[in-house]
Amino acid sequence: MRVLVQRVAAARVEVEGEVAGSIGAGLLILAAFEEIDASSDLAWMSAKLARLRIFPDAAGIMNRSVIDAKGELLAVSQFTLFASTRKGNRPSWSRAARPELAQALFQSFVEQLESASGRRVQTGVFGADMRVHLINDGPVTISIDSRQPE
């Protein structure tokens, strides 16, 4: 599992001109899945994101989690995070999970993230052509891969 997480002042995702999910200050999470991802990957990532200390404390130091900051969460499925650009100029997404598996993994991830954070997670619409609008706060943008925990 691979995510790109951004600390945002606000974010929303639109499908066909309608808002599918919207948040104020919090985390925008773009999430991609591989065929080999298991429940343990989802649990690890959910816990990591809920506890990730990237919100400023009273001294302005990134020392608070989304839970501590009482932030909101917006998760969007994003298979293109597994793009391979090794050969040629046209990316390959062969590592990304098939849509039916990825959809089940995404739903399970959202449920685990809600459990880990104690917050409702807004989402986009799986497989739809989405427009994601955000105001990146900081900016703070972090890439996390469950296969390469750093």
C-alpha positions in Angstrom: 0.0 0.0 0.0 1.2 3.4 -0.9 -0.2 6.8 0.2 0.6 10.4 -0.4 -0.6 12.4 2.6 -1.0 16.1 2.6 -1.7 18.4 5.6 -4.4 20.7 4.3 -6.3 23.8 5.4 -9.2 22.4 3.3 -9.9 19.9 0.6 -12.7 18.5 -1.4 -13.3 16.0 -4.2 -15.9 16.5 -6.9 -17.4 14.0 -9.3 -19.4 15.3 -12.3 -19.5 18.8 -10.7 -20.9 17.5 -7.4 -19.0 17.4 -4.1 -18.4 13.8 -3.0 -16.3 14.6 0.0 -15.1 17.7 1.7 -13.1 18.6 4.8 -11.7 21.6 6.6 -8.2 21.4 8.2 -6.8 17.9 8.3 -5.3 15.2 6.1 -5.9 14.5 2.4 -4.9 10.9 1.8 -4.3 9.6 -1.8 -4.2 5.8 -1.5 -3.1 3.1 -3.9 -3.1 -0.7 -3.4 -1.2 -3.7 -4.8 -2.5 -7.3 -5.3 -0.2 -8.4 -2.5 -1.6 -6.0 0.1 -3.0 -7.6 3.2 -5.0 -6.6 6.2 -1.8 -6.0 8.0 -0.7 -3.3 5.5 -4.1 -1.5 5.9 -3.9 -1.7 9.7 -0.3 -0.5 9.8 -1.0 2.4 7.4 -4.2 3.4 9.3 -2.4 3.5 12.6 0.6 5.4 11.1 -1.7 8.1 9.6 -3.8 8.5 12.7 -0.6 9.0 14.8 1.5 10.9 12.3 2.7 14.1 14.1 2.6 16.7 11.4 0.4 19.4 12.9 2.0 22.3 14.8 1.8 22.5 18.6 1.6 25.8 20.5 5.3 26.4 19.8 4.8 25.9 16.1 6.7 22.5 16.1 5.1 19.6 14.2 4.2 17.6 17.2 0.5 16.8 17.0 -1.4 14.2 15.2 -4.7 14.6 13.3 -6.4 13.3 16.4 -4.6 15.8 18.6 -5.4 18.7 16.2 -9.1 17.6 15.9 -8.5 17.5 12.1 -10.6 15.9 9.5 -9.8 13.1 7.0 -10.4 12.8 3.2 -9.3 9.6 1.5 -9.2 9.3 -2.3 -8.3 6.1 -4.2 -5.3 6.9 -6.5 -3.9 3.9 -8.4 -1.5 6.1 -10.3 0.8 6.2 -7.2 2.1 2.9 -8.5 3.2 4.3 -11.8 6.4 2.8 -13.2 8.4 5.1 -15.4 11.4 2.8 -15.8 10.9 2.1 -19.5 9.9 4.7 -22.0 7.7 7.7 -21.4 4.3 6.1 -20.9 3.8 5.0 -17.3 2.8 1.4 -16.5 0.4 0.7 -13.6 0.9 -3.1 -13.6 1.7 -3.1 -9.9 -1.6 -1.6 -9.0 -4.3 -3.9 -7.8 -7.2 -4.9 -10.1 -10.2 -2.5 -9.6 -12.4 -5.0 -7.9 -9.7 -5.9 -5.3 -8.6 -2.3 -5.0 -12.1 -1.2 -4.2 -12.4 -3.8 -1.4 -9.0 -2.8 0.0 -9.9 0.9 -0.2 -13.2 0.4 1.7 -11.4 -1.7 4.4 -8.7 0.9 4.7 -11.3 3.7 5.2 -13.0 1.6 7.9 -9.7 0.9 9.7 -8.7 4.6 9.4 -12.0 5.6 11.0 -11.4 3.1 13.8 -7.8 4.2 14.3 -8.6 7.9 14.3 -12.0 7.9 15.9 -13.2 10.1 13.1 -15.4 9.7 10.1 -13.4 9.6 6.8 -14.8 11.5 3.8 -14.0 9.8 0.5 -14.2 10.3 -3.2 -16.0 7.9 -5.5 -14.0 4.8 -6.3 -13.1 4.5 -10.1 -14.7 7.9 -11.0 -13.1 10.7 -12.8 -12.5 13.0 -9.8 -11.4 16.6 -9.4 -9.5 17.1 -6.1 -9.2 20.6 -4.8 -6.9 21.4 -1.9 -5.2 24.1 0.1 -1.9 22.5 1.1 -1.0 23.7 4.6 2.8 24.2 5.1 3.1 22.8 2.5 3.4 19.3 4.1 3.3 16.4 1.8 4.6 12.9 2.7 4.9 9.7 0.8 4.5 6.4 2.8 4.8 2.9 1.6 3.8 -0.1 3.7 6.5 -2.2 2.0 9.2 0.3 2.8 8.5 1.7 6.3 10.9 4.4 7.1 
